[in-house]
Amino acid sequence: MKPTHLDSRVSFALILLLATVVRLLGILSRPIWYDEAFSILFAEKGLDAMLYGTLAPTGAGSADIHPLGYYSTLWLWMKAFGGSIVAARILSIIMGLITTCLVYLIAREQFNETTAQLSMLFSALAPFQIHYAQEIRMYSFLVMWLLLATLSYQLGSRTKDWKWWLLFSIAAAFAQYTHNLAAFYLVALALTPLFQKDWMTLRATIFAGCLAILFYMPWLIQLPAQLAKVGQGYWVERPDVSRLFTLLIVYVTNSPLPDSWIVIALLISLLVVTLGIVQTARFTRQTKTGDGVWVFYLSFGPPLLLFIFSQWQPVYIERALLASGAIFCVWMAWVISGTGLSTWVRSFLLFLLVIASAMGIYEHVTYRGFPYGPFQELDRSLEERFEPGDLILHANKRTMLPALLFDRDLPQTFIGDPPGSPADTLAPATQEVLRIEARTDIVSATAGAKRIWFIVYPRPIDELGTVGNAALPELAYLDTNYVLLSQENWEGLRVFLYAGEP
């Protein structure tokens, strides 16, 4: 029996409510990390300051590699609703809920109501989608714009109505204003009519793509300088084939996961994807239709393009593939509901996906390891114990910015990244906008300090013990020239207190 219109509306509302609940989990308790702190600290400075902090020349390209679409929206949002972590996360959650609705619409347009509801349910409970629908970064906006472009493409190719192609152009342009890596999904989407030999849709896609480029032109002229910074040095390593297997885990359970869970997550991911591929091939061969092949292609085509490109210039990051991860939910829903699977195979796949989702959501809510930390509590403790002549010194920007976010008045500084290194992502112009300044080295940073609170997030220290201090040059210098009074472990963050002058 097909669902009635009322049944469909009720199911839609219930799934959307479920998506809202799981995205609100941990909104207060979940710690933040460097990137989220940067988003708030940078966006609150206003558009003029952000333009300077992004586009100022550094000698190796622009100061920053990200366009300002998300930061500008966050700035406007914070002017209206405040700059708290909760307020900033709610903005991402709203975009994540819109994404869940777009998944439903894409699946309904491509298949039917049953597949659409199941797709929406999978998206609502997908740990990969939940994680970035809560994070104070641009990725929830990125997937929303890319899925809107996908839906517009579907409607435009079917109806031939110009308004859908105009919406496609706008969504594609805003996706590029959100993140430069949006291009890889958009290119894969734009190649669809070429593979399908749909020449009328190909002409419309080319026209809409040119219009999108025209909308994007104000920022496109800045893109070469941003790409120059990436070419000079970028923290992303060249991916090997293992990253493609990691992508399967990200799609199904997300990461990180405890070591004891990784094998289970990999087995579930391989089983789910293998069964999906076999069923897609079987159904396509029998019915001579390519609807399921299209969503499979959008699930894995953009990651493959990004992987191949990254062999030349490494820019491969899984979170830029959120849109493909959302389409993966549609593909899985179609495999289960629309390809004639036997009851036991369908039940087996659903069981695997439920287990994978539970693993990922639990880990997302409870994870407190690197690169997160209890920065607010640490600031309070340091403020209570801070004495005249003390120096609070962070080993790098990764702990400095989250600590700064929670206490703007507590005097803190940090040691900058080696100039020109892949980690050197916080340019002097951006530091100027944030009103911070990196110290060049541990020697000059500590000169004249009576006591030094040294904060670091070195994962190797716990394993290396006393050797760990020697493995970190800053700690080796402090051990040699100062007296260690105490050391504390704040959920992985290490705080060392030294006294005495060299």
Steps between C-alpha positions, in 0.01 A plus 500: 500500500639837397524765772224762491576870477420541870718202594787649300469836672492339844802283420686801363431700817602215729827440315576872505432505874734204546768677297460808719530304824818314402659821372428673829669224701806636674455853368596633846738230619693427181838681510628715217829493318730740316299532177175575683666757724653662193158523334350698788806717571544583130135556408435734792755748363275601209514485121776757438733335749426155357574616146836634616577189706420275204629684194805686632807383305756296691766440236358149456149590392205627700494492877228234510362242258129508585246729336287712730150371430465315830690749715287786368180311577628413848588866559144608414355217709708594805398865467139384531531211748832548679836331475451213744598147403136391518385779269775425248423128505129558449580671169678185382218281632241696300703444184532133589122467532450669164745245358292217643193642324693535174603134521130413519414717198788367289406139575131564430581666170732217401299206636182501710350594836613184680862540393482871582388437857765233554767729350396778735512261796850381406616861462341595833697228677822505296786579746697673222214742440424547871859591584530783249143618550611594851849633435567873479646480152390547141435135418129491587454791259712327236288185491178701506595709196630200308184300565288799397699508175435127459125538549493797263686295241245218532203733463660702221589193294147358543285811457731706273385802705756782506425588865655173619815565300518848650473343846771252399730791407435680828548188713820404316641851543418508872658156541821641353474806726481252789793271417737476205475119494131527402628495142570126510138410573370758253724372221383143560137616499550703182647198320178302552326595172819420309502146637125470439529646147229752588611782275217742582576474872871532424441833323287624790766387750776680311292819486409478871862423586619810316242705687623353829855602409372851429338513846825370651722741304555754785678227695633302204751776428642442850523123456848487339656664806321255729612205289854635511494468878383139466776430250764653728419264783184342639447281804321227303715203402482322166234228543571135433252226413427437869317835511235358268429227755498765772237684298271197524531507879433875500185453294365219717621565858713816475832531684694512726410172667663304783767263373291201605212620281690575180507141371128463569426830325711401199330159470153658521594766244645245256197273535252782450679650200574162337139388529390837366729479197397142419131585529540818294673309221243219507197729500642728229580205276151355540299823462727696264446814713771722642325686781688309767828530313468881510482520880782243527706718267438815707593305815842396374578707188589827681722321757682326217552830317633660818725200567649511149554876514667463841772284349617823338400754767389341829167651609311179584288542814197283571288780642499671161315190374193545718272546199611167357447350845141629496441349156647177638198494735272523195686219326478275804129573539437413135701178525294390799155616392503507122702213359299196605726374777382197690359566846795351685761692298304823547476434872871416517597826329272703725647328806854583390411863436327535837804357681734728302287806570482422874879460513562829325244705694622366834861581416405846374321589822756351741835562324732734690839422348726692263447772376234588758556611859336658808627847413238692697576312820873537440465878456315526831769302679783705350327827585473395867868407519651768276753726673680820388800404288340177380496402134229279350658353189334262255717268295303595188180657373293182543460559873544877496186594307251282692645632829481857371135452406397433860707776664599802293656679801732225620848581359599208278732457207632220280792384292441543129533229238824482304463749213421330170428163661177309421376590849553873441133584439451801729650786301622823665209693345252255651676524837472877476124472447471263797716739708756235587865464413702181491838476671779382277662251738503373858811698597367845414150410620612414853755776552440678832214276616498398868267209449396334175175316441576295191198343327535233236297226338773248417346160444836319519587613855283245679654216303858625516509597867807697595638458151197693376623824652832465322316426176339847518764774462304753705465266795863396471601867522275563801627187678857615450459863599212507749374304797193286441253566784204296378332342201131439448293297257177666385333225295807475280608862523827522692577799722854543634592759762866610506675754722831688502691698240781359292 
